Amino acid sequence: MTEELITISPIDGREVVRRAYASDAQIARALEQARRAQPAWQALGIAERGRIVSRAVDCFVAAREEIARAITIQMGRPLRYTPGEVAGFESRARHMIAIADEALAPIRVPEQAGFTRFITREPIGVALTIAPWNYPLLTAVNSIVPALMAGNTVILKHSDQTPLCAELIERAFRDAGAPVGVFQYLHANHDTVQRLIRAPEIGYVSFTGSVRGGRVVEESAAGRFIGVGLELGGNDPAYVREDAKLDHAVESLVDGAFFNSGQSCCGIQRIYVARAHFDEFVERAVALTHDYVLGNPLHADTTLGPVVRTRAAAEIRGVIDEAISAGAQNMIDPSRFDKASESSCYVAPAILTRVNHRMRVMNEECFGPVVGIMPVDGDDDAVALMNDSPYGLTAAVYTQDQDAALALGRQVQTGTFFMNRCDYLDPALAWAGVKNTGRGVSLSVVGYEQLTQAKSFHLRSV
């Protein structure tokens, strides 16, 4: 069994973090502290919990530059962008704090003479958040803050690629004066995580990651009758209608495909373009992609960083090579990107045409700077292709006709449907997926439902 986690930076292959995994004694202590702290945390009430969590957010945001650099060094996103993730953490946290009163308010039922009846939302106890490396703050905050606001205590297990993020979040709660045991992190390997899920103290698990990882979480929780929230990725589509504003569509979708080097579960991987605009759309998308700068993410001019590890880079190149072997055409010449090399984490972006749905790029999650583009003949054609996927996290349409967009949105199998934007999460709206993207909901008032349990009060006057 590996006793340490070692984080290798994709920037240059250097070791940047080394930590001991939690011992059995440390895990037992963390679980016991979380269990013991929960009733008192719940008893504080929403307002006082909100004040403490808000102070933690203040402390966290105050370290913006340190946190941004830590993200870049650990997973490779350009430093020009990582402060934006700190801002996103803050906005989501503050929104979930602000709506807690509404989301957790008792549910009133019609009056009945001689009876008082209502439903409360009670905390489930201890929540376990298992967070990935690609957006290490944004994926974690989705469950951490509402879980705490609902009166639960939280244990965070972060990816071995981004352990510093867990430590920095915990430091913020400690500096904010959060009671001992209310928020903790554990560095743990896969076997230990499975044991954590089975621990009787854990009452809910939030997992963001791969479909394979989601199955392991479900299997580990089987028979425990606890809630499990799973966000497992996607192969998200966009449709550019004939009435779309082409300049906007190109700019939005190229960014949606290549931001974070394509390592986004809601990034765009499939684009369907009205045949009348197909050639022009591809031409403009290629020209815009050529403006990207692939390089060291610590450099100010870099707009495209490395992918997370060399194994991932090899898998992405394999998807591209398979598609080309099957007849696809890569409209981007990789030689234009000097930093790209077969032995490194640096992958040149790829725009593939002449693709079809027999190719992996069009039906599996690639998680890299790769997008396939196909022409379509109208809305029905586009909807059929958009739905031809085992995933369903987000989908987008680019059009000037909102009625048409709404009609399309009702037909597309997805958790979030966009018009004229993509690769975005609004904390006021429910974040959910269908099919192999997983199950459960985070954020919005609906997101509080998973982190609580209903309790009915039926009081009779005699």
Phi, psi and omega in degrees: 000133176291129183264350182227150167263140179231122180260120178258124180288132176289349181296311186216009177079012180273151172287127182242341178216139171221125181222146172286140172291153180298138177282168177301322180293320179293321179295315179298321180293319180297317179296318181292320178296319179296317180295316182290324184285337190297312182300319180292323177297315178299319184292341179298331182090163186298317185297313182289321175300319179298322179295318181291315180295322178297320177297321178298319177297318177303312181298320182294311183295330179297338179260029187309311185294318179298316182293317180300316180294322179298318178299312182300313183295323184282318187236354167097001178293138181307139183297337178294340184254334188295332173301333178296331178288326175297318178296321178294321175303314181296313185294320179293316181299313184293326177294315182292329174294316185295328184264004185299317180303314180294314185291330185258003181295147176302144178268118181273147177241165182306140181296146178221126185305129177086002183226147168244121185226134175196167180237132175253162175252111183258146177295154180273344178124259181245126179255137176252121176255124177248109190250148180266180186269339193290320169228079193295335178268314187293323179288326182286317185296332182304327180252327185301306187293311178296327177298315179293317180297330180281355178100008176273160165261160190227138168243128181254127170246113181262163177302147175296343179281337185227051183294332181297331181295318177298317182294322181288324176294316179298320179299320180297318178293322178295315180295332180280355179083023177297139179302149178303132177093349182288316175226126180221163171233157173224133169271122188211147176276179187297319180297319180293322178298319178297322177292324177299315180300326181278350183296135183296339179289334184280126181249352179200144178233127172250122182232131172238124183172210185278164175299318179300315178297322178298322178295321179296319178297313179299317180296321181292327181272354185302133178085355180268344178060039176249161178286143177225123175253127186233120169244112197243013173106184184190180175219070198285138183257159171223149181234123177259105182286168182295336181264012182289152169280107192295318180303313181295316182299316180297310182299315182294316187282327175295317175297318180296333179275325191248349178299143182061030182055033178075007184268064180222131180295335178252017174292159181274125179242341181230129177234128177246124187240134174309132189306325182297334182252000191302306184299317181292320179300312181299316180302315181290321179296320177296314180299318180292320180296325179297343178279347179294148178245110177271121182185194180300120185292350176277349180275142187296330185271355183286129177244350179223115182264186178287162168277174198293327181202164185296326179296319178295318179300317180296321179294320179296314178298326178295320177298317179296312182297320178299316181297316180296319178297333181268006174116356179288160177238126176273115183281353178254130176275112183302335182292346176290344182249095189300328185287339182293135176206153185296333186262004186242181175273000184270115184243128176291143177295153181227132171245114185255128172246177185058035180267165174212173186279005170275348181272144181301325183300335183259358179220001176231159178284121182268322178058051177201179183281066185223135176219140175255140183233129180233145171280149177226157180250072174098176187296317183298318178299315182296314181298317181300318181286321179298322181279350182277070185202146176282357183246170176190072178265300176224162173209153185223148171232141177248114187199163173256007184247100183294325178298319178295320179298316179297319178297318178294317182300327179287342181263335185277133181275101186200165177273324177227134179242127182251152165239123175063027169199169181200174173049054185212152178228126179256116185295346177281347181251152180292133178256111186208165178221169178236170180055222185286000175289343173122202181210160182098171184224140170236163179065172184063178176295332180294326181297336178289339185295321181292333186266009178222169173233143182286139176226121183264140175244125183231095188251126183251133175267132181232000000 
